[in-house]
Amino acid sequence: GASLVYDAPRKRAVLFGGCGISEYPQECWAYDLAGGTWSELYDVGTPEVPTARADHSVCLSGGTGRMYIVGGYHANSGPGVGDSWRLDGGSGTAWTRLFPSGEPLPDSYGHVSVYDEVADGIVIFGRARGYSNDTWTLPLSDDGGWKQLLPPGAQPPAQEERGAVYDP
């Protein structure tokens, strides 16, 4: 499906991707909560934008207003993808593909993500296809690549169709 995040500083909700009746839209939209109107967000001068996808995850850095997209799957390419993207909060329309220097994220879809303000990074849960309970993190400040976290003790059960929020 599509993803929707709340961008508090700009008083808007941002919608990306998903699957339509006969296509996977390569679109990103903002809903102005005060004005009640939709506007499409794309910078035509940006050389690269995320490909159309569904079942990706999205999280937002509240301080910078940057939105991050992780993984998903493409309509025509079968299995999931492991790429990550950032939509810059200042302009709201400039996309940047992230190329972490360390370990890449294995192909992923159906997972959830949050932006960890304390660690300045992305945390995802349930990265595998279908039911899983693995946890991964991407520190954004040190460019160290994706790392699988192996927390001790009990963990949430493997599941799909998840939801997540960040509670500082």
Buried (B, 14 or more C-beta within 10 A) or exposed (E): EBBEBBBEEBEBBBBBBBBEEEEBBEBBBBBEBEEEEEEEBBBEEBEEBBBBBBBBBBBBBBEBBBBBBBBBBBBEEEEBBBBBBBBBBEEBBBBBEBEBEEEEBBBBBBBBBBBBEEBBBBBBBBBBBEEBBBBBBBBBEEEBBBBEEEEEEEEEEEEBEEEBEBEE
